[in-house]
Amino acid sequence: MTDSPRIVVDPARPLVDERFAVRLAGFPPRRRVTLRARMPLDGGLWQSRATVRTDGDGTADLDSQRPLAGTYGTADAMGLVWSAERIGDRPAPRERTRTDGNVSLTATVGGRRVASATVERRFQRADVTAEPVDHRDLVARLYDPPDETTDGDGQRPGILLLGGSSGGFPSRRVATLLASRGYAVLALAYFGRDDLPDRLVEVPLEYVESAVEWLAARDRVRPDPLGVVGWSRGGELALLAATRCDRLRTAVGYAPSTVSFQGNRLLSDPGSAWTVDGEGVPYVPLARPTGFRSRIVARWLRGRPLSVRPLFERGLVRASEKRVRAATIPVEEIGGPVLLVTGGDDRVWPADTLATRAMARLDARSYPHTYDHLSVSGAGHDIKVPYHPTTERATRPVPVPGRSLALDMGGTPAGYARADAQAWERTLEVLDEGLRP
């Protein structure tokens, strides 16, 4: 008597940033089996597929077998997630539904459906809480971990989380996943929300410092050391803040700049992005080539993405050596582990080049703490937490009157998948090293 075909998933209820294995068992031997995955996520419905051949025992392991055909081409069960393509949009509910992130798997042999399974992916562990911060000057949310994850001294390590140039609150997904691993996470908005500045121009660093002190004052948060994690312009801010706040002694920057640039405007120089005591932090302005405005219009009309990396690179070349030196973030003053994550195909700004310079700066000063630059070829600017679809990462729409202009982020789906997984694993290691002494 033969076994019925079945899809074996392990674990069956992972967090959304955790791998799961997929194995076929009880199938006809030496037959082609097509496995399809479908998942609701981020307001869309996504789908992927992989065709594999079973062995003489009717089994197949997607982590060790390269698909014969499908939406991805490597031996990797998580390819069913990262290679998924959007096949439609769903009405966006106010809150996540119970099935958001779940992966429904179906297996067909000869066009006939013979097995199915569901991976119940979770965005957070049970008992993670999120509350708005009750402070007249701060726009933030505090994500608290479950009680059982508290360290032996009854306290939990704290992290300041900073988003990028889109403004508003940083990623709720990142915040809940970090809280699920025992960190108290203060997700701080620093512009583009409530009474904060509308644009990323002249944001006071004192605002960030007051957020750090607020987090350190929580009864169950270990006040020192604290960590900071930021993305893009938030990565730049994270490094700046860590050089100024003695409590911030572990810093992780995703696609950050290690030089302070002007505020966020492409066609003019609005001044520094940051201030101290009301004065602009030294910065490097963008350098726009002749005809740049016309180039934007041409790409907008043709529906082609625009890379803004050359504006930052030209700015660095045209600025005096003295100005670049003054705008360079003194990463050697952070006083703890430093991790910089970049993509080798970042088309937004030269994060990879600047991170390499920062590593050389730390080398030259014999920096006594762990420091690392993780650069992943094939990835662009938009590196995120792992095991999510990466097929729409290469561009990002920028709203303009009448039509959207796509910003060129760089990267390939496979490159982003590698970067997401490697960066998140390294991030958790660095945070653990720096904040759980």
C-alpha angles and dihedrals in degrees: 000000000000127000120254114252112267140173111229115204124187121219098017095195108037128159111259091255094053127092121241127197122230121202132172119219136174094025125137108279121258094005131135112250123189115209117197125194126198127181138172109224139152095358094309140091113235132195138188138166143198130190117208136169120238121229128237090285094051094252135123133181116208092202092060102032126074110221117253086217137350145097093307134034110209135085096262127120089203088064085084086067107035095042093050115126126212111254098175147341128257128209104271110239120210090245135025114275122228093258098047109125094015116134117219112202127197128180124205130190117194090350093305121116109235107163143015140185139174128223107210101210117192127210092207144359119267115276097027104141132201124197134169113251114253100220126120094223104035128079101198147119127225118218112198123198125229115280093244091063093060113118122250093269091060093252133102128217116254132226131192110215121203129187129208140252095310088078129212123074121349122244113310088201092059091045095052093045092052090046089051087061095054104271126129101225125201106199104201128196111205102176140004097045137091111319095347122111113290093225137034093261127120096350108178114241087209087071090061091045091054089052090053091052091048091053092046090054094060110115096230098038119094101237097209131068105024128176135221129206123186141172125222108317085008087056089054088049092047092056092045092049093047091055090054104037114068091202093059101081102150120057131184121183124188111204089340131166117234089201123066111242132192122281119283108287126113103197102043143019110256093178131256122346090223139039137199118199088350094304123112117254110242108270145174115242122221117256114220117202120229110280095020093135090053090049090055091051092047093052091045091053093047095044092238123145121252123226113209096183092100090062091060093042092050089047091056092048095047097044116090119257088246093054094048090048091052091049095047112109111237095230091174088074094064094092100211145043116333126195124183117189120195141164120234090225100046106153097178099069138336096270091146094054094045093047089053089053090050091053090051089051091053091046091052091052095045091237105210098213135070113282129172141173111207107195116179121197115226093029124109133196099297103075112158142164112309135263100039128114111284099182095102099043100095093079136025124201117240112198115236127167110288098357143026123256114210118227113217107235097172128219139091129256092252092046092052091047091056093045095048093053097042095044096048093048091050092045092056090048093051094046090049092050095047102038103034101054 
